[in-house]
């Protein structure tokens, strides 16, 4: 039987506004999800593109977020 030792998701997300990005971060903090912002770029139209590494289903993140 296999067991997951550690897991992490790497995402690139586009948010319509800085407020939406802040709400996303607040949600992860509220749900105690470990994360790391790898990049954040404001776009001319007011949107935000952000790279995020985040914990998957509360599994251990190992060295992914170091």
C-alpha positions, -999 to 999 in steps of 0.1 A, spaced: 0 0 0 14 34 -9 15 63 16 20 100 8 50 112 27 49 149 17 29 169 -9 28 204 -23 10 222 -51 27 248 -73 2 271 -89 1 303 -110 -31 322 -103 -46 353 -119 -66 375 -96 -89 402 -108 -77 427 -82 -52 431 -53 -82 427 -29 -90 393 -44 -54 382 -39 -55 394 -3 -87 375 3 -71 343 -11 -41 347 13 -64 354 42 -84 323 34 -52 301 34 -42 317 68 -76 311 82 -76 275 71 -40 270 84 -26 261 50 11 265 47 21 285 16 49 305 0 45 332 -26 71 326 -53 62 355 -76 37 384 -77 32 407 -107 7 435 -111 -8 438 -145 -17 471 -163 -55 461 -161 -53 459 -123 -52 422 -121 -24 403 -102 -6 372 -114 9 352 -85 30 321 -82 21 301 -51 35 269 -35 9 256 -11 3 226 12 -19 199 -3 -47 185 19 -28 192 51 0 167 43 35 174 55 53 197 30 87 183 36 113 207 21 90 221 -6 84 254 12 120 259 23 
